[in-house]
């Protein structure tokens, strides 16, 4: 399951749903919960967190949170179509997966760090 953080625009959730992905929206299901609680939701659902929140990088790398897979998006609204394409490529390659990873997707590149 893909867990869409509160900051993920609905159009991205709709796009992924149309492509057949199972999505849980934090905004809809658990609005207002903390980042630590979001991580627990991801773990409970054995999901992949889709976020635009830099704090998750800090939680994973600086504070050593493990057992999660994170896809971090960095883009401007004008780059939305390219991000959709890049996101789809990443999800088709790495989802579902038993691996834990942190993937950063920008319009120009994708970086994978296995955890």
C-alpha positions in Angstrom: 0.0 0.0 0.0 1.2 3.5 -0.7 0.7 5.9 2.2 0.3 9.4 0.8 1.4 12.0 3.4 -0.8 15.0 4.1 1.2 17.2 1.8 0.6 15.1 -1.3 -1.7 16.8 -3.8 -4.9 15.1 -4.5 -4.1 15.0 -8.3 -1.1 12.8 -7.5 -3.3 10.5 -5.4 -5.9 10.3 -8.2 -3.2 9.7 -10.8 -1.8 6.7 -8.8 -5.3 5.4 -8.1 -6.1 5.5 -11.8 -2.9 3.5 -12.5 -4.1 0.8 -10.1 -2.1 1.5 -7.0 -3.7 1.0 -3.5 -3.5 4.4 -1.7 -4.1 5.4 1.9 -4.3 9.2 2.3 -3.1 10.5 5.6 -5.1 13.7 4.9 -8.3 11.7 4.6 -7.7 8.8 7.1 -5.5 10.4 9.8 -5.5 14.1 9.4 -3.2 16.0 11.8 -1.1 13.1 13.1 2.6 13.6 13.8 5.4 12.4 11.5 6.2 9.7 14.1 2.6 8.5 13.9 2.8 8.6 10.1 5.8 6.3 10.3 3.8 3.9 12.5 0.9 3.9 9.9 3.5 3.0 7.2 4.9 0.2 9.3 1.5 -1.2 10.3 0.4 -1.3 6.6 3.8 -2.5 5.3 3.5 0.4 3.0 5.6 2.9 1.1 5.4 6.5 2.3 5.0 9.1 -0.4 5.9 12.5 0.9 7.1 16.0 0.1 8.2 16.6 3.7 12.0 16.8 4.3 11.5 15.9 7.9 11.2 12.2 7.0 14.8 12.3 5.6 15.9 13.6 9.0 13.9 11.0 10.9 15.4 8.2 8.7 19.0 9.3 8.4 19.7 11.5 11.5 17.5 9.7 14.0 17.9 6.2 12.6 14.2 5.2 12.1 14.3 1.9 10.3 11.8 -0.5 8.8 10.3 2.0 6.4 10.3 2.7 2.6 10.0 6.4 1.7 9.6 8.1 -1.7 10.4 11.8 -1.3 9.2 14.2 -4.1 11.0 17.5 -4.8 9.4 19.5 -7.6 7.6 22.7 -8.5 4.0 22.7 -9.7 5.3 23.5 -13.2 7.1 20.1 -13.1 4.2 18.0 -12.1 3.9 16.0 -15.3 7.5 15.0 -15.3 7.3 14.0 -11.6 4.3 11.8 -12.4 6.3 10.0 -15.1 9.3 9.6 -12.8 7.1 8.5 -9.9 5.4 5.9 -12.0 8.8 4.5 -13.2 10.0 4.2 -9.6 6.9 2.6 -8.3 6.8 0.1 -11.1 10.4 -0.9 -10.3 10.4 -0.8 -6.5 6.8 -1.3 -5.4 5.8 -3.6 -3.8 9.0 -4.5 -2.1 10.2 -6.0 1.1 13.2 -3.7 1.0 13.5 -0.6 3.0 14.7 2.4 1.0 14.7 6.2 0.7 14.1 7.4 -2.8 14.3 11.0 -3.8 12.6 11.9 -7.1 13.2 15.2 -8.8 12.3 16.1 -12.4 15.9 15.6 -13.5 17.0 12.5 -11.5 16.1 9.8 -9.0 18.4 8.7 -6.1 17.9 5.4 -4.3 19.4 4.7 -0.9 18.8 1.3 0.6 18.3 1.3 4.3 
